Amino acid sequence: MNKFQSFDDFVKVHGVLLAAAGIPQSLYKLLFQKLSSDTFDGGHYFQIEPIEDGRQRRLLFTSDSIAKHSNLFLVDHAWTFRLSDAYKQLCEVPGLAERMAALMCVDVDLDSAAEEAGEEDSSKLSAVEIVEREMCKVKEGRDDTRWLELEELDIDDHMLVSLDLPSKFPNLLALSLCGNNLRDVEVVSKEVTHLNNLKALWLNNNPFLEHSNSEAAIIQGCPSLEICNSKFTSNYGEWALGFCGGIYDKDNADSAHQREHPLESVTSLDLSNRFIRNLMNKAFNPEEITSLSYLNLRGNPLDQNSLNDLLQLLKGFSCLHSLEVDIPGPLGESAAEIVEALPNLSLLNGVNTSKIMEYGKSVVDSMLQPCLPEWTAGEPLTDRVINAMWLYLMTYRLADEEKIDETSVWYVMDELGSALRHSDKPNFRVSPFLYMPEGNLASAVSYSILWPIDDVREGDECTRDYLFGIGEEKQRSARLTAWFHTPKNYFIKEYEIYKNTLQSIKIASPVQGSSITSSLCRGDGRVLHVYADIPQVEKYLTRPEFVISMCILLKFPVF
């Protein structure tokens, strides 16, 4: 393969591609050097780490530091194909399905995992054995059981009654009976209502909950209950907040009660998805939680409080610098307006408030939950990859002097590139690039080029913007649905804005009078060059004043 002898030749051939990729000019020479020598040195700077129980990966920076626009890295394309050939290639190319399955985190054998789980279950203690063990602790004076977990032990209604928990553990504060076989709400309610001190009760994944009002019946019979099935009851107070703040747990169920202000040490409070309707609570106030700096209120209706009351309450927490809320939601429809109302905040939904004010962001998307691949036990690797690959695919199109390729080329970046997760404040950018060592398309090799667009330090996660250059004016929130679980209110709000914008556009009436036709032709007689990727233009634009100019085009994906 005859590679370029000089840097100038490289730039001359690839100038359009370099500009289209957005690569800084200061990195052109380094790119030329790495392409010429096939240098893939990302392994010296990055490490891939599994997360989400192995269902996703992220990329960490492991070198000391790297400055903005100071280096770049070649990312190989692990799989390049035409969409119609995808399934066939996965079936026929040796090792391809296995590599893609590992890269996309769908290579876990669910049957083996189920067998391992079954082996673990066989070694677990029974409900009777657990209760007897706890009773021994009480008799020996080692412990007054306040927290009891009896999960996934196949406890039915009869067994629950026979365990006689109220008489054995009268001071019980927290009880978990998740994943059992409880069917009669009256039996369950009768047993738990005798636990007079109970603060938290988890009954998730029991058959009786399929009946309407079963949860309400239990809450009504337990006036001291603050948490039921992970949701706050209307009686929630200091214990429920302390549990979410990390001061109450299995090993420390009530010792904080000994202090006059047990919540004063809480700095971080995650109240997400607790179905809180009323935040005005004597325990949730600045005088009790004096050091609160982080608060998560996502997934709560808060419909019993007005917007003004909520903002006034949150203003009282002088140390509160980081807040997570639904937008649009109980605190309003605009991130910028929330920041204006709470000037002490430095982070809103993980985004710096100065950035929110700078760009006037209405929707903050950095904390959206990712769409993770799903598959069934025994499903072939090929099918798993086909279903999961849409989270990883990117595309480009090609053209040369002779013809335009109307079919997109699809590709998956290698393990390093595919581990880059999304952020609306990324520290890296990645762009596809076509390297033509012989100066023509026949010799082309496709890569992705990765470079830092911010200063990065050791241990930082490396991220990119999946929708680079696309804002809410182009329905960014809707497009993010390709990778994230986006709330419905995103679409409602942005659709209304888009509709109102269209309706506000008025078409001007045509001006009456004689029409004046002006010529596009240049006065000096030079022809006009037309750039187009539409075959009909090339075929039918035959007037001598125009000439079709064909160049190699690399188009970037927009999802």
Buried (B, 14 or more C-beta within 10 A) or exposed (E): EEBBEEBEEBBEBBEEBBEBBBBBEEBBEBBBEBBBEEEBEBEEBBBBEEBEEEBBBBBBBEEEEBEEBBBBBBBBBBBEBEEEEBBEBBEEEEEBBEBBBBBBBBBBEEEEEEEEEEEEEEEEEEBEEBBEEBEEEBEEEEEEBBBBBBBBBEBBBEBBBEBEBBEBBEBBBBBBBBBBBBBBBEBBBBBBBBBEEBBBBBBBBBBBBEEEEBBEBBBEBBEBBBBBBEBBBEBBBBBBBBBBBBBBEEEEBBEBEEEEEBBBBBEBBBBBEBBBBBBEBEBBBBEBBBBBBBBBBBBBEBEEBEBEBBBEBBBEBEEBBBBBBBBBBBBBBBBBBBBBBBEEBEBBBBBBBEBBEEBEBBBBBBBBEBBBBEBEEEEEBBBBBBBBBEBBBBBBBBBBEEEBBEEBBBBBBBBBBBBBBBBBEBBBBBBBBBBBBEBEBEEBBBBBBBBBBBEBEEEBBBBBBBBBEBEBEEBBBBBBBBBBEBBEBBBEBBEEBBEEEEEEEEEEEEEEEEEEEEEEEEEEEEEEEEEBBEEEEBEEBEEEEBEBEBEBBBBBBEB
